[in-house]
Amino acid sequence: MAVHETPNPIGTPGKPWGPEEVAAWQARQSRQRSYAADVLRVIDTLRARYDVVQYGQLDHDPERYPLFAVQSRDWRDDRPCVLITGGVHGYETSGVHGALRFVEGHAAGYLDRINLLVAPCISPWGYETIQRWNIHAVDPNRSFRVGGTAQEALALMRLVAPFRERVLVHVDLHETTDSDESEFRPALAARDGKAYVPGEIPDGFYLVDDVDHPQPAFQQAVIAAVAGVTHIAPADAKGEIIGSPVVSTGVIRYPLKQLGLCAGITDARYKTTTEVYPDSPQANPAQCIAAQVTAICAAIDYALEAQRQH
């Protein structure tokens, strides 16, 4: 595919952004929806049944952006831990609302067997501005590592640290949208002083497994469940999805820890990153949320059954 000049109005082509360019980018962002109304209000309704833990806040506006996780009350050391994360990229709506919907309507059926922790909206500023990056033009989903700079990522890592080795299942909920190509990847190229190379948006749901610790049967169990809710993304003409080889229907693999991705923050045996495609003519927002909930349930069901058999 041909290389094109970066179609982004900020900065000088071929030159990485400095503080002035980041400030110019910040000035173009605006609040388009409410974290308080859409997320915090729902979390408040869960307080009667769950512990709600504040694990940090965003320093640039701490009162507007407290960071909350929802935790099962009867936490026991003899139970496996399940971690659900959403909104690492704030613009990926179904991840946030899928996590909340799971807690609202489905989690209770598992609470006699698991310890549950759900961080539904890791990047609330990104949620309000419908942005992939945080306010400092840093992608939180490359910052889950030592030396990472995104406070959204560092706060979650501190929260999970005491039990990270006891997590059995981690499902990180994401979306792939048309704006990935129209806005976010061009901005990334401009920020890093690189040329923008257009990519192809996969039409449908897919999963990202871990290169270092693959679990193909687990991933396929989740795909099979979600296929009953929404369509699974096919491979492109190269046999790839977003530039990675498709290893089985709807599944690719990334080096999760090496890339500093959220799905790599624990030692969970069963971990996956979901990707839905809300801009597909074959899907709608409600269907995407339902797909996220189905993926969570299928992941937990598979892991508990595998553990029971062993």
N, C-alpha and C positions, 0 to 999 in steps of 0.2 A: 504494500500500500504506500502511496506517495506521502512524503513528508511535507507538511504545510507550515507556513509561518503561524505563530501563535495568535489566534484570534481573541486577544484580550486587550482591553484599553489601558491597562495599568503597566507601567514600567517600560523598559527598553528591551526589545527582542535580543535574546542571547545574554542578558545580564540578570543575575538573580536579584530578587527584591531585597531592599534594605528597609530601615525603619520608615522612610518617607513613603515607599510603595505600600507597605503594610498599613500605614495610616490612611492612605488614599483608598485602599480596599475596605478598611473598616468604615470609612465615611459613606460607602455605597450600601452598607447593610442597614436593614430596618426590621423592626419587629412586625411580624405578619400574623402571629397567633400567640396565645397566652399559655405559658407553662403553668401558671397558677390555676387557670380555669380548666385546662385539659388534663393535667397530670396531678397536681397537688390536690385538687378537689377530689379526684378519684381515690388517691392514697388516703385522704382523710376518712373516706367511707369504709376503709379496710381496718381502721384502728381498733374496732370492736373485736376483731377476730385474729389479728396479727400484731406482732411488735413492729413498729415503724421506727427505723434507726436513721438518725441524721449522721452521715459519715463525712461530711464536709460542706463546703460552699464555694462558689466561684468568687475569687478575691475581688474582681472588678465590680461586682454588684451582689454582695453576699445576702442581702435581705431578699432580693428578687430571685436569686438562684441558689437556694439550699439544695443539697444533694441527699436524697432519701432512698433507703432500701426497705423492702418489706420482708420480714423474717417470721418463720413459723415459731410459735410460742413454746411448744414442748420440745425444745432442742436437747437431743440426747447424744452422748458420745458413741453409743453403739449403733447409730443409724448412719447411713451414707448421706452425704451432703449433695444437694442439687443446686446449681447456680444458673440463674436465667438473667441475661443482660440484654437491654434494649437501648436504642437511642445513642449508641456510641457516636454515630453520625446523626446529628439531630434532625436532619431533613428526612430521615428514613422513617416515615410515620407509622407504618404497620408494626415495626419493631417495638416502638413505645407502647402502642395500644394493644398489640398482641400480648406483651408481657403482662399488662394490667388486666386484660380480659382473661388470661389464664388464671391469675390469682383470684379474680372475682368469681369465676364460674367453674373452675376445674381443679384447682390445687387442693381443695379440701379432701378429695378422694385419695390423696397420696400421703397426707400428713401423719398417718399412723406408721408409715414406713420410711420416711425421709426427713432430714432437716432441709428446709427450703429457704433460700435467699434469692430475692428478686430485686435487681437494680433496673427499674424500667426506663429511666431517662438519664443516661450518664452525661449527656451534653445538652443541658437545658437552654443555654444561649443559642446553640445551633438549632434546637427545636423551634425556638421563637423566630429566628431569622431565616429558617429553612436553609441551613448551611451545612456543608460537610465538615468544615474546619471549625476550630474554636475562634474566639475573638482575636487571637494573636496569629491567625492564619496558619495554625498548626493542626494537622490531622490527628485527632486523639487515637485513631486506630493504627498509628505507627509508633505510639508512645508508651505502650505497655511493656516497658523494659527499664533496666537500670540506665539512668541517663536520659530517660524520656522527659519532655518538658511540658506536656499537656497536664494541667492540674486535674482535669477530669479523669484521666487515666491513673495518675498517681494516687488520687483519693480512693479509687476503687481497689487498687492494689493493696493499699493499707488496710482496707476493710476486709479483704479476703485473706490476707497473709496468715492470720492465726489458724486457719483450717484449710489452706490451699492444698495440702497433701491428702486431705480426706474427701475431696470432692470426687464423686463418682461420675456425675454428668454435668456438663456445661453446654448450654445452648445460647449462642450469641445471635441475636435477631437483626437482620439487615434487609435492605432493599437495593436493587439496581434499577435506576431510573433513566429516562431519556436525558435528564439534566446532567447525568454523569458525562455525557459527550458534549452537550450544548453549553455547559457552564463549568463543571468542576474539573474535568481533565484538562481543558484549555487553561484554566486558572492555575492548576498545578504546574503545567509546563512553563507558564509565564513566571510564576513565583520562583522556579528553580533555574530560570534562564535557558530553558530548552525549547526545541521546536515541538509543536503539537502534532502528534501522529494520530489521526482518527482511528477509533476502534469500532467494534460492533456490539450493540446491546443485545444480550440473549433474551429471547422471548419466552419467559416462563420461570418457574421455580428451579433453583439448584442449590447444592450444598458445597461447602468447602471443608474437606477433611484435612488431617494433619500429615504432612509428608513423613515426619519422624516417627509417628505412632498411628499408622492408619488403622481404621476399623471398618472395612468394607461392608461387612454384614450389617453392622449398626447403621451405616449411612443408607444402605439400600432399604432397610426397614422404615426409616424416616421417609425416604422418597416414595415408597409404596403407599404409605399412609396419606401423604400429601397429595398424591396423584388422584385420590378420591375427592379432593377439594378444588384443586386448580391444576393446570397443565404444567408438565415438566419441560424445562428448556432443552431443546435439542443441541447437539454439537454443531458448530459451523462447518464450512467447507474444508477447514483444516483439521477437523476432529477436535476442536478446542472450544472452550468457553472462556471469555475474556483473556485470551492468550495462553491459557493453560490446558494441557491435554485432558480430555474427558476420560476418566479411568473406569467409570461405569455410568449407567443412565443417570444423568443429572448430577454427577459428582466430579469435582476437581480437587486438587490437593495443593496446599501452600505450606511452607515452613513457618508455622504459626509463631513460635517463640522468636525465631531469627528476625522476622519482620516486625515484631513488637505488636502483634495483633491481640485483641481482647481475648479471643478464644484460646490463646496460649498462656494465660496467666495462672492456670492451675495445673496440677498433675492428673487431671481427670482422665480416666481411661476412655470415657465416651464423651467426645467433644465435637461440636460442629458449628459452623456458621451458616445460617440460612440466608438465602437471597430470593426475594420475590420481585416481580416486575409489575408494578401497579399501572404502568402506562400501556400495557398490552391491551389490544382490542378484545382479547379473550378473558380479561379479568377486571375486577373493580375493587375499590378500597375495602369493602366488607369481606370480599373473598380473600384478599391478601391477609387481613387480620386473622381470618379463620384458618388460613394455611399456616400462619405462625403458631397459633394455638395447637393445631393438629401436630405440627412438628415437635413441639415441646412434649406433648402427651406421648407421642410415639417414641421419642428418645428415652423418656423416663420408663415407659413400659418395657422397652427392650432391655435397658440396663438392669432393671429390677429382676426381670425374668432370667437374664444371663447370670446374675449374682445368685439367684435362688438355685439354679442348676449346678452351680459350683459349690 
